[in-house]
Amino acid sequence: MDTFDSACLFLLEYRESSSKLTVSSPNLALSSSSRWSRPRVGGPKLNTDAAFPARESFIGCGGVIRDEHGSVLVCWPIRVVGCFNVEVAELIATREGLRLAVEFGCPLAEIETDSLLVVHSISSPQLCSTVGLLVRDISLLFSSTDYGSRRHVSRNRNMVAHKLASFAIISSSDKIWGDACLYFISKFLIVDLQ
């Protein structure tokens, strides 16, 4: 990790510790129904999210693929250059997650996102719409990943992906970690499994 990324990570962790979202905070002592859950069917689960910096021409996409025990198989924060609306940004995050699932050989049992727009767009594709090409890409990737089910979840149930997307905004480069993740994400992974 370079010096700039280390400084960004320090800043992000400082902001986390200054806010109400710390491990010792009651906000993270979530009930089991409001945090990540194991896949209903055996196999890895993909969680994705997108984040939007104010007045910038890029988005942050983050995601994590975890096995049925909650162990991280791969996680990533990446930036995508362009000005996108919420639906397109969330679809891009989902597409990138599926692309990485294919790249890392992860047959997915489930896909979760905190964007109802994504679930609707994928469930009822309108290929002639403004998001049609993205939905087509996602459909092609689904067929490559032995894809299971997709569903909408609350932000609390998608917190790791959300934090990774937020980190992508302040990081100087894209990151992809297999079998590992940054310390600030491990706090949320631990809370999910308690």
N, C-alpha and C positions, 0 to 999 in steps of 0.2 A: 504494500500500500504506500503510495507516495505521500509527501508531506502535506499537500493540499487536501487529499482525501482524509488523512489523519485529522487535520484541522476541522474539516467538514463533519467528520464523525464525532469529534469532541463537541463541536457546536450543537449538533443534533442531540447528542446525549445530554448536554447541559440543558437544552430546551426541554427535553423529556423529563429531566429530574426537576426542573422548575415548574413544570405543569402538573396537572392533576393525574397524569398518566404515568405513574411510577409503580414499581412492583409493590411497594408498601402501601400504596393508595387503595382505599376501599373501591375505587372505580375499576381496579383490575382484579379484585376478588369477585369475579363474576360467577353467576350461577352456571351450572353445566349447560343450561339451555341457551346461554348467551355468549358462549365461546366456541372455538373450533371444535368440531366433532369428528370422530373417526368415520371413514367411509362406510356407508351402509352395506356395500358389497366389498369383498376383499379386493385389495389393489390400491394403487396410489390415487391421491386426490390433488387436484390443481386448484389453487386459489389465486385470483388475479385482481388487480386494481389499477386505476390511473389517478394521477394527481396533477393539479394545474397551478403553476406558479402565476402570481399576479403579473400582468403586463409583459409576458414573455412569449416567444414564438416557439415553444417546445412543451412537451408534456413529460411527466415521469410515469413509467410503467413498472410495476413490481409484481412479483409472483413467487409462489413457493409450491413445490410438489413434495408431498409428504406421504409416507407409507401408512399402513393401517395402524401402526403403533405411534404415529406422530413424528417419527424421525424424518429429518430433512433429507430428501434425495437430491434436490437442486433448488436454489433460490437465486433471484436476480433483481437488481434495480437497473433499468435502462432508460435513456432519454430517447425521445423520438421528436425530430425537428418538424415543426409545422404548427399551424393554428387550427385546432380541432374543436368541434362541439363535444359535449359530454358523451353522447352515444358513440361517436366515432372513436374517441379516445379510449373508452372502455372496451370497445370491440378490438382496437389495436392491441390493448393489453392482453385480451383473451387470445387473440391470434398469436402473439409472441409467446405466450405460455404454451399453447399447443405446439408451436414450432419447436420450442425447447424440449417438450415432452418427446417429440419424434426424434430430435437430435440425441437425447440422452437415453432413448429406448425405454420410456416409461409408458406402459399401457395403462391408461387412466380409467379408474372406476367411476370417478365423479369429477365434475367441474363446478366450482362455486365462485360467485361474484356478488358484490354488494350493489350491482347495477341491474335493476329490473329491466331497463332498456335492452341490455345485452341478452338476457334470457328471452325476452319477447322477440327481439330481432332474429335470434337463432331458431326459436321455436316456430315462428311464422315468417319465414324468409320471403322478402319481396325483392327479387333479384334485379328489378328495374328501378329500385329506390337509390338514394344517394349512398346508402351503405351496402348496396347489393354485392359489389365486388369483394368487400371485406367479409361479408357473410358467406360468399362462395369460397373464399380462401379458408375460412373456418370450417366449412362443411368438408372440404377436401382434406384438411388436417384431421378432422374427426375420424374419417375413414382410415387414416394412417396410424391412429393411436389406440385402436380397440376401445374407443370411447364408450363410456357408460352413460351416466345421466348428468344433467345440468340443473342447477337451482340457484335461486336468489337467496342470499342470507344477509343478516344485519351486518353493519360495520364491525361490531364487536366480534362476530364470528369470522371476520375477514381481516383482523387487525395486523397480522404479519405481512400480508400482501400490501395493505395500506401503508404500513411503515416503510416497506421497501420502495414503494412508488414515491413516497415523500422524500426518501433518501436520494432517489435518482435525480431529483430537482437540484440538490445542492452538491452532488458528486461531480467530479470533473470528467469521469469516464464511466462507461458501462461496465458492470461487473456480473459475472456468473460464477456461482459457487456450487460445486457438487459436494454433497455430504458434509457441508459446513455452512456457517453463516456468521455474520458479525455479532459481536456481543450484545448490542442494543436490541437485536432481534431475538436473541436467545431468551431474554427476559419474558417476551410475549409467548414464546414456545413453551416455556416452563409453566406459565400461568394457564395456557390452554390445556395442559395435561394434568393439572391438579384436580 
